[in-house]
Every structure is written in structure tokens, then in C-alpha cells.
Amino acid sequence: MIRSRFTGCGSYLPENVLSNDELAESVDTSDEWIRSRTGISERRIAAEGELTSDLAVRAGQKAMDAAGLTPDDIDLVIVATATPDETFPATATIVQAKLGIHRGCAFDVGAVCSGFVYALAVADNFIRTGQVASALVIGAETFSRIIDWSDRSTCILFGDGAGAVVLQASEGDGTIDDRGILKTSLRSDGRTHDLLYVDGGPSSTQSTGHLKMSGKEVFRHAVVNLTSIVRDVLCDPDLTGVEIDWLIPHQANRRILDSTAQKLGIPPSQVIVTIDKHANTSAASVPLALSQGISDGRVKTGDVILMEAMGGGFTWGACLARW
């Protein structure tokens, strides 16, 4: 069996740090209020002129370096983002050019906060079917550009950043002991559009718009949907006996992380949390958390990791893999 094996990981965060106390100077909030409700203490904000593609390139280059690959080794570039540089072309093609990759193909995946998990599933299928031998998968966002900074209910939640992985085709035995992606599962329900969306776009308002969210409803759907999709992955008979070493969730809200882990019976010590320093970076949050777990030595070769996320649409998905 051909497996999509992780051979490199990288991340990038803008230098500008926006603390809760600084936010409290412009909106009616406080550090204690934000921490107690979200678990967030600070977030990173892209500099003026710093684009989503710039963040993606930084993370992508680090992932390629970690994998020991050159631009000539990459067959596929996928960028998961809800904040592209331009309406078109795809931000992935811009990243492809900036990284000096002049072969294969590149395209974006738009599934908001679930985007990175969706992109992993797409790349995995390209590799399993033999269409490509290597893929650079990136989650990158500049959500600060679509936030209404006078809206306390949303501006406290989001930040900018990028994370990336390299996947390469590898021979496996078809068992749970194989390294690489073991299972992915994706879902969506377009009926929930009005609970989390951006009120703008080329064909509707001819403007970018701002993020709109019904927080309580998003929370309720997130816990139910994420628990369901993870159980769907783990119920695969081919995965009987697999034991999760690390849960790497989308960093939306500390309460969602805790509630989901509790329902799944995963102890807090096995959950990688970065929301306190990064806030919600949408499609970048899962790879940023993965990169943190690798860099600090928690995620080791052979560990089983479970990545999950839910985003606007609603879209949600999970990926089980052995690092």
C-alpha cells in the first residue's frame, strides 16, 4: 500500500503581537474576560504589506528544509486559506512561484478552519493514486484583514499565521503500524451558512466584507460535529487497536477543545494547545499546533496523531496519522 508519509513540518508567525490588554484599549473588553471565555492571551497580526502568500512561503520553505527537499522535488502545492492574496489567481500558484517550484500543479482549498484537514485529504488521494510523489500542504491566513475590529464578539478571537507539511509517497503494509496518513474523513452542511460567514464577496457585494458569527450556535455544532467525525475515523475496522498519542485540534476556543477531548476520553495532557499564544488562525491553526508539538519534542517519530477541525460552511473533518 502507498502511504502519504510526513517528512517535514514548518510554521511562521508574524512578528507583531497583539495582547488582550492592547485590544481592551479599543473595544469594551479585558484580559480576564477574554482569557476566561476563550483561553486566548495574545495573537499575531501580519504587518502592513505582509500577504497570506508571504506567510505561506515562510512556513512552506521551513517544511521543505525539514524534509530535505528542493523545489524540483515538489509535485503539488496546496494552500488552504479563506484569505487569499487576490480573488484570482490561486494563492498556491503565487506560493509556488515564490518558492521556485516550476513543475506539477498548485491550487487553493477553501474550507475555512477545516481547510488544512481538507487539503491533507486531497493531497493524500493524489499520492495514493500515484498522480504525485510529493506534496507541500500549507494552511495560511491573514484573518486580521476580514475582522471588524469594533466587534468585540469576533475581533478577540482571531490571528494570523501559517503552517505547512511535506507529504511523500512511501511503501506501507496496510496496517496501523504504517507511518503516514492512516485515515481521513470529511463532512459539510451548507444549511448552517448563516452561523459563520463573511458578508462580502466578488459576486455579492464586490467587496471583501467582515466575518460574522453566532458564537453559541457555532460552539454547540463544533463539539457535536468534531466528536462525531473523530469517532467515525476511529470506528474504521482497519484501525482496530490504534492508540492516539496526541490530539491536535483546530484552535478555535479553549472550551471547545476541552469539551471535545472530554467527550472522546482523551486526557488534557495529550492535547496540544496553542490558542493562548496564536488565537484562532483558521486553516493555519492545526499545522501551527503540529509544528509546536514537533519543535518542543512532544510529537515523536512513530506517534499517532489525530487532527480535527470545523469551519464555516459548516465544514468539518479529521485526519488520523502516524508521524
ABEGO torsion letter per residue (X at the ends): XBBBBBABBBBBBBABBBBAAAAAAABBBBAAAAAAAAGBABBBBBBBGBBAAAAAAAAAAAAAAAAGBBAAABABBBBBBABBABAOBBAAAAAAAAAGBABEBBBBBBAEAAAAAAAAAAAAAAAAAGABABBBBBBBBBAAAABBAABAAAAAABBBEBBBBBBBBBBBAGBAABBEBABBBBBBBAAAAAABBBABEAAAAGBAEBBBBBAAAAAAAAAAAAAAAAAAAAABAAABGBBBABBBBBBABAAAAAAAAAAAGBBAAABBBAAAAAEBAEAAAAAAAAAAAAAAGABBBGBBBBBBBBBBOBBBBBBBBBX
